[in-house]
Amino acid sequence: MAEKRRGRLALFVLVVLAMLAGVGWYSWERYQHFLEQPLALPPSGRVILVREGDSAAGLARRLAAEGVLSSDLPLRLLLRLHPELGRIKAGEYLLQPGTTPMGLLQLLVSGKTKLHAITFPEGWTFRQWRRAMDRHPALKHLLTGLSDQEVMARLGHPGVHPEGRFFPDTYLFPRGFSDLELLQRAWKRMQEELSAAWASRVEGLPLKSPEEALILASIVEKETALPEERRQIAGVFVRRLQKGMKLQTDPTVIYGMGDRYQGNIRRKDLREDTPYNTYVHAGLPPTPICMPGRESLRAVVNPAPGEALYFVARGDGSHQFSRSLKEHNRAVRKYQLKRK
């Protein structure tokens, strides 16, 4: 009898163990399925924000409540098994369709946050840069309301005029990146681009320093939007400087007028004695008049050879180049006065 009871007990234990093993196996299968199952994300993906101090377990509960995760329990178990996955970094993350719970934690640990973009076109002025930064919702605004002089002091360059000092490009940054950090990055880029251009300059230029090259490049940038014309226009200005002729370029006059410019230059504007009026003053203006790009920087240190000393806009974005004032006046009558 005792042996029968022991047999039944042994069988019962085996049955219980088998059941526990089955439950364990089923639970493990469910757990594995959870880890491999993509998150519930829209086709365009989803952006989540991890704040400073957020825990991985707390984030799991939030994502489960929002329907991104079917349950937070398997993810919390995963964190128990792999505590290193709990060292998530604050930031804004883009979850792409197909992301799994394991992939989610690996992304948050990597710190590869979503990047935002801001574009500064070639030829923009510092005023336009500041307006674009003030309007960007992902930037942290530390410079709003400061004067240009105060901005340059914050950057560590007190007394430096800001125009032309920042390289135009598209910059990528995470949410919370500051406008101050952005300008520091653009300043460094311009220093690198200007140094590279100056190092490649041809001999015989009437430019004494990288600063003068930067100023002339800003004028070339404003004079044409056609890449193939930049070196030609640079050549005209270089030859005028070599001959002691005034540059007589409208963009410098416009810059000197500031807010008074309303889309038209009058005769009296060409005679106004501002530091930037190259119809009045010989040589280069005191500072750049915009942010020039790489091609304009390279154009002024390696201008196209030729004899042209004048150019006039044709009205289609291109220019007519002339060697003499007589030729130039004919071109003006053809392309400017006739059109007016």
Buried (B, 14 or more C-beta within 10 A) or exposed (E): EEEEEEEEEEEEEEEEEEEEEEEEEEEEEEBEEBBEEEBEBEEEBBEBEBEEEBEBBBBBBBBBEEEBBBEBBBBBBBBEEEEEBBEBBBBBBBBBEEBBBBBBBBBBBEBBBBBBEBEBEBBBBBEBBBEBBEEBEBBBBBBEEBEBEEBBBBBEEEEBBBBBBBBBBEBEBBBBBBBBBBBBBBBEBBBEBBEEBBEEBEEEBBBEEBBBBBBBBBBBBBBBEEEEBBBBBBBBBBBBBEEEBBBBBBBBBBBBBEEEEEEEBEEEBBEBEBEBBBBBBEBBBEBBBBBBBBBBBBBBBBBBEEEBBBBBBBEEEBBBBBEEEEBBBBBBEEBBEEEE
